[in-house]
Amino acid sequence: MSRKTLAEKAGVSEASLKRFETTGQISLSILVPLLTALDRLSDLDELLAEKTPVSLRELKDTKRQRGRK
């Protein structure tokens, strides 16, 4: 699919897609319509899903990281 076609389907600018392709940076307000246009919105759900710790050590490490700045 061309950049122009995808931009039109997602309702975003071609410049935004080009920026994402060249820099890897994208805003959430562009990413969501893009994933929707590609029928891949469920990928975002998986990315943002909270992971269940598999060990007590992992749980402790997670709590420790949340307090860091």
Secondary structure as GFF3:
##gff-version 3
##sequence-region A 1 69
A	DSSP	alpha_helix	3	10	.	.	.	ID=ss1
A	DSSP	alpha_helix	14	23	.	.	.	ID=ss2
A	DSSP	alpha_helix	28	37	.	.	.	ID=ss3
A	DSSP	alpha_helix	41	48	.	.	.	ID=ss4
A	DSSP	alpha_helix	56	66	.	.	.	ID=ss5
###
